[in-house]
Amino acid sequence: MRYVAAPGAELATEMAGDGEAIVFLHAGVADRRMWSSQLAAFAPTHKVIAYDRRGFGQTRYVAQAHDWLDDLQRVLDAAGAERAVLVGCSQGGRIALNYALTAPLRVRGLVLIASAISGAPEPAFPEDVQALIDAIETAENAGDIDRVNALEAHAWLDGPQSAAGRVQSAARTLFLNMNGIALRAADPGPVTDRFAEAYARLGEIAAPSLVVSCGRDFPHIQARDRYLARTLPRTTLAELPDCAHLPSLEQPDRVTALLADFIETL
């Protein structure tokens, strides 16, 4: 691990291997460790890169306005990566999409797993999902971080309409540790979103893409996955019916295989 300098921050970054670059962008309830299996799998054949955003993992920062795309650019430059495949889950997918609109010549391909999208319509939740969201908000208002963490493990790791505790063992331990750090982190300051209209501009993205949709994820995220698959010009949709929002934790070998198959086509 090394630190990449950015204005007001030192971004905790892992880099390994040589060859075509793959950058892994973590979800908003995790950090770079969610990609440990994929980093190990691709390091023998590729330059693999993963970093913690401000407010996550081991990144050091002071609270100030910042831009996720500028931070990504600094990591790419530090790695000497002129072009890269961007692999993003959730908020990481949103960053990947926005970067593809900003610097299309530097994006060799996109892998979008349960991706967020800047400018997407606000979702309406089914009653059972809304009840879980309300419980998280109640715990937040009470300042009960451990309760928030447990409820968010249900929402994002187990799936909001699955039984709490469905996913156990090392995956749950890692989730609670990663998300616990983020929940307790100091506010990193406001994030600049250059592409609030990205939802309407997906047709401009020329890079080949793989969209991965998870059958136990939030219904509105699955709907966004289908929208991405319909709208991105050069895309393939892969479905993981028995996973929730973080398949790299639940089914790491399956995710690695999907990535390998996709990268072979580039």
N, C-alpha and C positions, 0 to 999 in steps of 0.2 A: 504494500500500500504506500502511496505517496500523496502529497498534497499539491494541488494545482491552484496557483494564485488567481484570484479574481477580486474585483473591487469590493473591499469589506469582507472578504471570505477566503478561506483555504478549503478547497473542495477535496474531501477524502476520496481517492481514486485508486482503483486497481487496474493495472495494465499487465498483460502477459502475452507471450507468443509473438509471431511474425506473420506477415501475409496480409490479405484483405482484412480490413477492420470491421468488427462488429461492436456496436455500442449498445449496452443494455441500460434501459431507463426504468427506474423502479416506480412502483405504485405509491399512492399517498398514504398507505397504511404499512409501509415497509421501508427498506433501505436496500443498498446494493447487494446485501446478502441473500435476497430472494432469488438471485441469479447464480448462486454458487455452483449448482450442478451444471449449468450451461457454460459458465466460465471454464470449468474443468474440462468439459467435453470438447470445446472448440479451441482451447489454447494451443494444442499441438499443431493445428493447421491454420489458425487465423490469429490476428492481433485482436485480443478481446479487451474490452474497456467497460468498466462500470464505476459509477461514482454516486456519492450521497448528495442530494440536493440540500440547500440550506434548511435547517430545521430537522434534519434526519441524520441518523447514524453518527459518524465521527467528524462530519464537516464542522469547521470552526467558522464563526461569522459574528458580525455586529449587525444590529437591526438597522436596515436601510432599504430603500427601494432598490429592487434588482430585477433582472430579466433572465428567465430560465434559458432562453435561447442564447444569450450572451455567455452564460455559464457553460452550456453545451459546446459552444464554439471554442471556448478556451480549453476545454478538455480535449476536443478533437485536435486543436493546434498543438497542445502539449504532447499528444501521442504521435504527432506527425502524420495524422490520417487525413489525406486529401479527400477521400470518399469513404463512405461507410454504409453498412447495413444498420439501420436503427431498429432495435427491438424494444418496444414500449408496452408496458402493462398499465392500464387505467390512466392515471395522470401522466405517466411516462409516454403513453400512446398519444395523448394530446400534445405533448412537447414534440414528439416525432413528427406528427402531422404539421404542426406550425413551422418546424424547422424545414420540412420539405417545401413549404410555400415560400420560405425565406431564402433558402440556399439550395435550389433543386439540383444543381450540378454536383453537390457534395453528397447527395443521397443515392446510394446504389440500389437500395431496396428498403421496404418497410415491413415490419412484422408488428401487427397491432392486436394486442391481447386484451379483450374486455375494455376497449379503449374509451376514454373520455374524448370529447370533441368540443373545442371552443365554439361558443355560439349555438350549441344544441338547445332545442326547446326544453323548458322546465318539465320534469316528469310528473305524472300523477301516479300515486302508489296504491296498490291493492291494500285492503284493510289490514291484513296481517303484517305486511311490510311496513305500513305506516305506524302500526303499534310498536314495532321494533325501533323505528326511527325516533318515535316519541320517547321511548324508554332511554335511548342514548342521550337525547336532549335533557331529560330529567336528571340523569346522572351527571351530565356536564354542568348543569346549573347548580347541582349540589357539591360540585368540586370533587366528586368521587372518581378519581382517575382509574383506579383498579376496576371499578364497575364499568366504566366506559370501555376500557380495554377488553373486558370479557364480552360485553355486548357487541363490540365491533368485530371480535373474533367470530361470533355467531353470524353477523351480517356478511362479512367479507371472506372469511375462511370456510365456514360451514355452508353458507348460503342463507339468505334471509327467509326462505320458505322451506328450509331443511331443519332437522333437529339440531338444537344447540349441542355442541360437543361431537358432531359427526366426524370431524377430522381431529385426530389425536397424535400422540407421539411427538417426534422431533419437529414436525411441521407446526404444530400448535405452540410448542415452546418457543420456536423461532419467531413466529408471528407476534406473540405476546411481548417478546423482548424488543423486536423492531418497532412495533407500534407504541409500546410503552415509552421508548426513548422519544418518539415524535410527540406523543401526548404531553410529555413533561418538558419539552424543549422550549427555550425562550423564543418569542416571536421574532422571525427573521426579517420582518418588514414587508411592505406591499410588493406584490409581483406585477410587473408590467405584462399585459396580454396584448400583443400586437395584432392578434388575429381573432378578435371577437366574432368576425364574420366567417371563420374557417368552415363552419358547417355548410355554408352556401358556396364555398369555393373548392370543394374536394375534387371536382372535375378537372381542376388545373394541375393536379398532382400526377406527373407522368411516371414516376418511379413504380416498378412492379411491387405489388404488396400482397401480403398474406394476412387475412383477418381471422382471428381465432375467437370463437364464441363459446361460452360455457353455459351448459344447460341448467345449472343451479345458481346462476348469477341473478342479480336484480333484473326483473322483466324489462325495465326501460333500457338497461345496458345491452341486453340481448337485441332489443329493437334497434339500437344504434349500430350494433355489429352488422345487422342485416342492411341497414342504410349505407354503411360503409361499403359493404360488398356490392350493393347495387350501383353506387355512385362513383367510387374510385375507378378510373379507366382501365387499369390493368391489375385485377385483383383475383384472388382465390379465397374462398371461405372454407375454413375447417371448423368442425363442431366437436366439442368435448362434452357429451351429454351428462356425465357424472362428475363434473367439476364445478366449483364456484369461481370466485373472482380471481384467484391466485393459483392457476394451474401449475406454475413452476414449482410451487411447494407441494401441491397435491399429487401431481403426475409428472415429475421432472423428466423421466425418460421419454414420455410421450411428447412433451414439449420439445425436448432436444431433437427427437426424430422429425417432428414437423419443421423445425428450423433447418435441419440438415437437408431435408428434401427440397425446401424452398430455395435455400442458398445455392444448391446444385443447379437450379434453373437460371441463375443470374449470369 
